[in-house]
């Protein structure tokens, strides 16, 4: 046997062994469609596919972070026992409320089991549906702070729109308020003039930390697309904001967005009462993850005053530090619980198989399902992957509304049967389910649901409804791109 034959035989044997090993390793604890996408990548482009799998194949955070999450979950459970009587709405309490569907009590129990946060009552909720007004409201809230201001946003930028927000942080710092700031590291590095943000925070003198920092030189590695996507502002442990909006001008300082005239449309809520404490608990969690400092916060009380009294709400954290996909489980419960009407607003809609079946099943059983998305996209791969689901949804009876360009509809909420709703940072996509650290707020209140429904009607007035004949008539190259993007979207 010649040397050339030996080398060829050895290479073939290694290649076959490599593929057999991949068949054992890749499918372990992964969705079938995710495993299949990785296997296809490894089989067709073996070296690149293998390197990509090593870099991006695990969606788990390092063990130290997962252990920290478990520790703080225990802390939160212990702390909830200190709440004053009447604040916690147990699943049994929820089950007694005739205005709520029977399945809600079990959903509340599931959320508390997974995320360690109970449902609480005595809250007020206010909507902030205008981009500039929302930043103004947060700025005014910071100016009212007397003790603490806790800021946590996926993206923060010092620019013409947000400069008053940072000026309020400076005023708070100068009058002795303790100001703490968290922002996602990689997301902000990608925003133009990132150094302006750091220079501003340094000048103000607040304590700040990047979340999930990329620090391979310190021997810490995680896949770089595991990001903290939460948006939270808490004032004095009594007033909190959350939702879909980042602290940045409406085109995200991107020249390509400005050239196309793109601007973001978001939804934030402000809450007073025990829900504010729940949102602060998430800030405490993330601060502990980045600093090892466990902050002490006051015990929550009922809200005093406000536009909507007595709202029941539950903060639902999710992310790769948790064992389960908390937000996916919550969303599936809501969709399967719908009996009359379901409204979903999500800028990035790339559902996993379970969510896809839940939504189409709801439409097939006669539920009026509305999906609100944008006519155009800022992320081509996600945009085409999203479009690949439209035909199946339309055939099932889902009504798809395309918010007209150049607006990017970035609001994230779900409304079920005019009484249950969810607002937060999470998209209905596999990235939010598996890779991002997210926050959702489950709200059981007819007034809140009606307010969201009214907002969805306004969105629809500014949208074009997509019909099945229109969709089937689209160009062939778009179908090819959609299929390719859908395949890559499942690689996680």
N, C-alpha and C positions, 0 to 999 in steps of 0.2 A: 504494500500500500504506500503510495507516494505521500510526500509531505503535504501537497496541495489537497489531496483527498482527505487526509487526517484533519486538516484545518477546516475544510468545508463540513465534514461530519461533525466536528466539535461545535462549530457555529450553529449548525442546524439543531443539534441536541440542546444547546443553550437556549436557542430561540423557542423550541418546543417546551422546554422546562419552564422558561420565563412565562409563557402563555398559560401553562397549567397552573403555576403558582398564582397568577393573576386571577384565575377562575376561583381559587379558594379564598384569596385575600380580599378582593374588591367587593363581592356581594355581602360581606359580613356586616350586619347591622345597617344596611343601606336600603333605601327604597329601590324596588326593582328597576324603575326607569332610570334612577341615578346610577345604579350599578351597571346597567346596560350601556349607558352613555360613556362611562369610564372604560368599560371593556372594549367598546368600539374604538375609542381613542387609542387605547393601548395596542389593539390588534392592527389597526390600519396605519398608525404613526407611532410605532412602538417606543422609540427612544424619547421623542418629545412627549408622548402620552404618559410614559412612565415618570419622567421628570415632573410633569404637571401634576400627576397623582401624588407624588411625594410632597410637592409644595402645597397643593390645594385639596388633597384627598380627605383630610380629617377636618371635621367641623367642630371638634371639641376644643375648648380652651385648655390651657395647661392645667395640670392637676392642682397646682397651688391656688389658681383662681377658682376652680370648682370647689375646692375645700373651703375657701373663704365664703363662697356663696352659701354652702351648706351651713357654715357657722352663723352667718348673719340671718339666715332663715330661722334658725333656732332662736336667735336673739329677738327677731320680730314676733315669733309666736309667744315667747315669754312676755314681751312688751304688750301684746294685745290683751293679755290677761289683766293688765293694769288699767284698761280703759274703764271709764265710769259707766255705771249701769245705763242701759238704754241707747248706747252708741252703736254697739255691735248688733247687726241684724243676722241672726243665725239662720241656717237653712230651714230650721223648723219655723222661725218667725216669718220667713219669706213664704213658706208653703201656706201659711194662714191667710195671706193677702189674696183675696179673691180677684183683684184686678190684674194679677200676674199669672202667666201660664204655669201649669203644674211642673214643667221641666226646669223652670228657673231655679228652684231650690237645689236641685241636683247639680246644676251648672255652678252655682255659688259654692257648693261643697267641693266640687272638682277644682275650681280656681284656688280656693284656700289650701287645698291639699297640695297643689302643684307649686303655688307661688307664695304661700305663707301669709297672705293678706286677707283679712276678713271683709265681709260687706258691712258698711257703716251707714248710719242714717244721720239726719240733721244737717244736710249739706245744702248749699246754694250753688247754682250753676248759671254762668253767663256766657253767651256766645260772642266770639270776635271773628267775624267772617270777612272783614276788610283788612288787607295786608298792612297798610300803613297805620290804620286805627289800632290794630293789634299791638304793633310795636309801641305806639303811643300809650296804650293802656298798661303795658308792661313797664314802660319808663315811669309813668305816674305811680305805679305800685312800688317801684324801687324807691321813689322819693318819699313814700309813706313809711318806709322801713325804720324800725327803732332798734332792732337787735341783730338780725341776721338776714342776709340775702344769699340764697343758694341758686347758682346759675349752672345749668347743664344742657348743652345743645350740641347736636351732631355737627353743625356748621356755625361758626361765628366769624363775622367780618367787621372791621372798622371801616365804614364807608359813609357816604352822604346820607343814607337812610338810617343807619344805626348809630350815628355819632351822638345823638341825644341819649340813647340807651346807655352808652358808655359814660357820658357825662353824668348821668344819674348814679351810675356805679361809683364814680369818683366822688360825688357829693356825699353818698352814703358812707364811703370809706373815711372821708374827712370829718364827718360828725360822729365817728366812733362805731359805726355799724360793722359787724364782721361779714366781709364779703368773700365768698369762695366761688371759684369758677372751674368748671370742667368742660372740655370740648374734645371731640374725636380727633385723634392725631392725623391719620392719613387723609381723612376727608378735608381737613383744613389746609394741609400742605398743598393740596391740589387747587385751592382757591387762590387766584392772583393776589399778590401783595399780602401774603400770609404774615410777613414780618411786621406789617403795620399793626396787626392784632397783638402780636407779642410785645411790640414796643409800647402800645397803649396800655396793656395790662401791667407791664413793668412800671410805666410812668404813674399809673393810678396807685400802684402799690398793693393790689389785691393778691390773695393767694390763689394760684391757678395751677392746673395739672392737665396734660393731655391724657386722654383715655385710650387704652389699648395701644400704647406707643410701640413703634417699630424700633427695637433695640437689639438687633442680632449680635452686635459687638459686646453685649453684656451676657451673652449665652442664652438669651430668651428668644425662642422662636414659636410663632404661631402662624397659621396661614394669614397672609396680609389682608384678605378681604373679610375677616371677622371684625365687624365694626360696631361701635356703640351709636345707635341711631336715635336715642331718646331725645326729647325736647321737654325740659322741665325748668320752671322758675318758681321758687318758693320764697315768700316774704314772711319773716317772723313766725314761721310754722303755722300761720293762720290762713294765708292766701296763696294759692298756687295756680300756675298756668301750665297747660300741656296741650298737645295736638300735633299738627303736621308742620308748623312753620319754623324755619331756622332764623337766626339773627344775621341777616344779610340782605342786601338790596334785591329787588324782585327779579333781576336777571342773573343773579349769582356772580356778578362781576366777570362774566365770560363774554369775550368778544363775539364768539360764534352765536351766542344767544342774543346779544344786542343787535347783531347784524340781521337776524331773523325777526327781531321785534318781540322775542319771547319774554313773557313775564309770568310769574307763578301766582296762583290763586290758592290760598290756604284757609284752614279753619283751626282756630285755637279756642279753648274754653278756659275760663277762670273759675275756680272753685273755692268756697270757704267752708270750713267745718272739718270733720275728721278726714275727709278725702284729701285735704291739703297735707295732713300729716302722713297719709299713705304715700303721696307723691314725694314728700320729703324723705320718707324711709328709703325710697329708691335712690335718691341723691346720696343719702348716708351710705347705702350699699356700694355705690360706685366710688364714692370718696374713699371708703375703706379699701376697695380693690386697688386703688392707685396709690394710697398713702400709708396704709396700715393703721390709720387713725379712725377709731370708732367714735363718731360724734354723738353727743348727748342732746336730745331734743325734748321739749316739754310734752307732757301728756295731752292729747287732743281733747277738745270740748266741742259741744254743739255750736254751730254757726249762729250768729246773732244778726238778723236782718238779711236782706238779699232779695233777688228777684224771684227765685224759685225755692220755696221752703220744703224741707222734709225729703229731699231727693235721696234715694238709696243708691249707693255707688260702691264699686269694688275696684281697686287698683290691681291689674293683672300684669306682672312682670314676665318677660320671656327672654330667651337668649341661649347661646350655647353653653352657659354655665349651669343651666338647668338640665335635668335628665330628660324631661319631656318637652315637646314643642307646645308650650302653654297657649300661645296665641292661636295656633292652628286648631287645637282642641276646642278652644272657646268659639272660634268662628264656625267650626263645623257644627257645634251644638246649636248655635243661633240659627244657622241655615236650616238644619233639620227640624228645628222647633217652629219655624215659620208656618203659619196656616193660611194667612191672607195676603200679606204683602212683605216684600223684602227689597230694601234699597241698599246698594253697595256702591260706595265711592272710593276708588283706588287709582292713583296715578300709574302704578305699575301692577298689572294684573297678569300674573303667570302662576296659576294655581297648580298645586300638586294634584295627583289623581283623586285623592279623597275629597278635596274641596271642589274639584270639577264635577264629580258625581253628585255631591251634595247640592250644588247650585242647579245643575240640569235636572236633578230629581225633583227639586222644589218647583221648578217651572212645569215639569211634566205632570205633577200632581195638582196643578191648578193655582199655585201661588203666583201672584203678580210680581215678577222679578224685574227690577230696574238696575242696570249696570251703568255707572257714570264714569267715563274715561275721557281722555283728551283726543282730539282729532289728529294732533301731531305729537311727536315725542322728542325728548332731548337726548335719549339714549337709544341709538338705532337698534342694537341687539335686543334689548328688552322690548322695544316698540314692535319689532317684527315678531318676536316670540309671542307677545300679547295678542297680536292680530291672528295668530295661528289658531286661536281658540274660538274666534268669532262665529265661524260656520256652525260648529257644534252647539254653541249657545243659542244662536238664532233658530236653529232647527228645533231646539227644545222648547222655544217660546220665550226666551229671555229677551227683554227689550234693551238694546244697547244705545246709549246716548253719547255722541261725540261732541265734547265741548269745543266750540269753534276756536280756530287759530286766530291770533298767536298766543292765546292763553294756555298755560300748562295747568290743568286742574290737578292740584296737589293735595286737596282735602282727603282725609282718610276717615271714613265712618261707615257704620252699618246700622240700619233701622229695621226692626222686626215687629210687624203687626201693630205699629203705632204705640208701643208701650216699652219696648226694650231697645237699647241702643248701645253702641260701642264707639268711642272716639279715642284716637291716639296717634302713635307714630308708625304703626305697622301697616305695610302694604299687604294686599292679598297676593303675595308671591312667595316663591320658595326661598328667596333670600331672606325675607323677613321672618319666615317660619323657622329657618334652620341656622342662619349665619349671623343675623343682626341681633344686638341687644335692643329690645323694644319695650314700650310701655303702652298698655291699653287700659281704658277706664270703662267698665261695664256700668251702665246707668239704667235703673229700673224706675221710670217715671214717665207718665203720659205727656206731661208738659214739655219735657226735654225732647222726647221722641217727635212730638208734633212740631217743635221748633226745627229739628233736623229735617223733617219731612218738608216743611215749608222752604227750607234752604235748598233741598234737592229739587223742588219745583222751579225755583229761580234758576238753578243750574240747567235744568232741562229747557227752559225758555231761551237760554243762550247756547243751546246745543242743536245738533242735527241728529235725528233718529236714523240709525242704520237699518236697512231692510235686507232680507235675504237675497232678493233678486239683484240689488245693487252690489252686494258683496260677492256674489257668484260671478259677476261681470268684470271683476278686477283683472288686471293684467297678469299674464303667466309668470313674469319674472318676480312679481310680488309673492306669488304662491311659493316659488322656489326659496326665496329669502326667508319667508315665514317658516317653512319646514326646517330649513337649516338652523335658524335662530332657536326654534323650539327644541331641537336636539341639543344644542349647546347650553340652553338654559337649564337643562336637567343635570348638567355636570356640576356637582357640589362637593 
